[in-house]
Amino acid sequence: MNFKIITLLSFLLAQAFALDTSLASSARRGKTLSAQQKGKLRKRDLKSSKKSKSKKLDTFKVTLYEDFDGDMEDDVGEALIEFDDHDSDIFDLSYYIGSGADLKDHCDDDECYFKIRKGKCDDMGSTLVDKDDAGFTTNFSGRAAGTLFNLESEEDGEDHKCRILVLYGHEDSSDDESEKIACGYLVPEDEEDDYCDDHSWSRRH
């Protein structure tokens, strides 16, 4: 008899505890945040957002010229090179090549391609990004535009200031092997176009 009473009391106590816990939990779930708490959450979210946007990307703009003697007067296209980070060697290359490059129509990616090289447009050095992954095709009028993703260089992004981007391809009137068509310097995006004119470290090494 005593055993049954003890068992019944234990059951009732357990039920009461479960009910109290459920009510407390419901109250917490239904609790409205105060204005101060909402403000703290907004500040925290804003701080997190700013932190994610503060990651600096090494981005370079390039104007491609068909002159290799340093005059840099007749531009035939543009490019934008964006590295994942300053210490990363992975980048995307967006480009536009106009009809002034005089590339043949429907040039395939074995014939038309980019290289990033050391040196200067009139004195080119070793290759950092070869043609294997940097080929593109032209349309029926010899123009081209697009983005090449996840290319890999032999140097990190921060080392590409004033390196050169060289455009290779077949001229419209030629069936010979691909030749150098145009060249331009990798200028940091927030700098003036003549930035590399004042930096002698656009070097071969």
C-alpha positions in Angstrom: 0.0 0.0 0.0 2.7 2.4 1.0 4.6 1.5 -2.2 1.6 2.4 -4.3 1.2 5.8 -2.6 4.9 6.6 -3.1 4.6 5.7 -6.8 1.5 7.8 -7.3 3.1 10.8 -5.6 6.3 10.4 -7.7 4.1 10.4 -10.9 2.2 13.5 -9.9 5.4 15.4 -9.1 6.9 14.4 -12.4 3.8 15.6 -14.3 3.8 18.9 -12.4 7.5 19.5 -13.2 7.0 18.8 -16.9 4.0 21.2 -17.0 6.1 24.0 -15.3 9.0 23.5 -17.7 6.7 23.6 -20.7 5.1 26.8 -19.6 8.5 28.4 -18.9 9.7 27.4 -22.3 6.6 28.8 -24.0 7.0 32.0 -22.1 10.6 32.3 -23.3 9.6 31.6 -26.9 6.9 34.2 -26.8 9.0 36.8 -25.1 9.3 40.1 -27.2 12.7 41.6 -27.5 13.2 45.0 -26.0 14.3 47.9 -28.2 17.7 47.8 -26.5 18.1 44.1 -27.3 17.0 44.7 -30.9 19.6 47.5 -31.2 22.4 45.2 -30.0 21.4 42.5 -32.5 21.4 45.0 -35.4 24.8 46.3 -34.4 26.1 42.8 -34.2 24.7 41.9 -37.7 26.1 45.1 -39.1 29.5 44.5 -37.7 29.5 41.0 -39.1 28.4 42.3 -42.5 31.2 44.9 -42.5 33.7 42.3 -41.5 32.8 40.0 -44.4 33.0 43.0 -46.9 36.3 44.2 -45.6 38.2 41.3 -47.2 40.5 43.1 -49.7 40.7 41.8 -53.2 43.7 42.5 -55.5 42.0 43.8 -58.6 43.8 45.1 -61.7 42.6 46.9 -64.8 44.3 46.5 -68.1 44.0 48.5 -71.3 45.3 46.5 -74.3 47.2 48.3 -76.9 48.5 47.0 -80.3 51.6 49.2 -80.0 54.6 47.5 -78.4 57.0 50.4 -78.5 55.7 52.3 -75.5 53.4 54.8 -77.3 50.3 53.0 -76.1 47.9 55.0 -78.3 45.6 52.5 -80.1 43.7 50.4 -77.6 41.9 47.3 -78.9 40.4 46.0 -75.7 40.2 45.9 -71.9 40.5 43.4 -69.1 39.8 43.2 -65.4 41.8 40.7 -63.3 40.6 39.9 -59.8 42.5 37.7 -57.3 40.8 35.9 -54.5 43.1 37.7 -52.0 46.5 39.4 -52.0 48.3 36.2 -51.0 46.3 34.0 -53.4 47.5 32.9 -56.9 43.9 32.2 -58.1 42.1 34.8 -60.1 39.3 35.6 -62.6 40.0 37.4 -65.9 37.2 39.4 -67.6 37.9 40.8 -71.0 36.5 42.6 -74.0 38.4 42.5 -77.4 37.1 44.9 -80.0 37.3 44.8 -83.8 40.5 46.9 -83.6 42.5 43.8 -82.7 41.8 42.5 -86.2 41.4 38.9 -85.0 40.0 36.4 -87.4 36.4 35.4 -86.9 35.7 32.2 -85.0 39.2 32.0 -83.6 39.3 29.1 -81.2 40.9 28.9 -77.8 44.0 27.2 -79.1 44.7 30.1 -81.4 43.5 33.1 -79.4 44.6 33.4 -75.8 46.1 35.5 -73.0 49.4 35.3 -71.2 50.5 37.2 -68.1 54.2 37.9 -68.2 57.0 39.7 -66.4 58.8 42.6 -68.1 57.5 45.3 -70.3 55.4 45.3 -73.5 58.5 46.1 -75.6 60.8 43.8 -73.5 58.9 40.7 -72.3 60.1 38.4 -69.7 59.1 35.0 -68.4 55.5 33.7 -68.4 53.4 33.6 -65.2 50.1 32.4 -66.8 50.3 30.3 -69.9 47.8 29.9 -72.7 46.6 26.4 -71.6 43.8 27.8 -69.4 43.5 31.3 -70.8 42.1 30.7 -74.3 39.0 32.3 -75.7 36.9 32.3 -78.9 35.9 35.2 -81.1 32.5 35.7 -82.8 31.8 36.2 -86.5 33.2 39.7 -86.5 36.5 38.8 -84.7 35.3 40.3 -81.4 35.3 38.6 -78.0 34.0 39.1 -74.4 33.7 37.0 -71.4 35.2 35.8 -68.1 37.8 33.1 -67.5 37.4 31.7 -64.0 39.8 30.2 -61.5 43.0 30.8 -63.4 46.3 30.1 -61.6 49.5 32.2 -61.7 53.0 31.4 -60.6 52.9 34.5 -58.3 50.4 35.8 -55.6 48.1 38.6 -56.4 50.1 41.3 -54.6 53.1 40.6 -56.9 51.2 41.4 -60.1 51.4 45.2 -60.0 52.6 46.3 -63.5 53.0 42.8 -64.8 51.8 42.6 -68.5 48.8 40.9 -70.0 49.6 39.9 -73.6 46.9 39.0 -76.2 47.9 36.4 -78.8 45.9 35.4 -81.8 45.5 35.0 -85.5 45.1 38.2 -87.5 42.2 38.2 -89.9 44.5 38.0 -92.9 46.9 35.4 -91.6 46.9 31.6 -91.3 50.3 31.5 -89.5 50.8 30.5 -85.9 49.4 32.8 -83.2 51.3 36.0 -82.7 51.4 38.8 -80.2 48.5 41.1 -81.0 48.2 43.5 -78.0 49.7 44.2 -74.6 48.8 46.1 -71.5 50.0 46.7 -67.9 48.2 45.4 -64.8 47.3 48.6 -63.0 45.7 48.5 -59.5 42.0 49.3 -59.9 42.1 52.5 -57.8 45.2 54.0 -59.5 45.5 56.2 -62.5 46.1 54.6 -65.9 49.7 55.8 -66.1 50.5 54.3 -62.7 53.1 51.9 -64.2 54.9 54.6 -66.1 56.2 55.9 -62.7 57.1 52.4 -61.4 60.4 51.1 -62.7 59.7 47.7 -61.0 57.6 46.5 -63.9 60.5 44.2 -64.3 61.7 41.0 -66.0 62.5 39.3 -62.7 
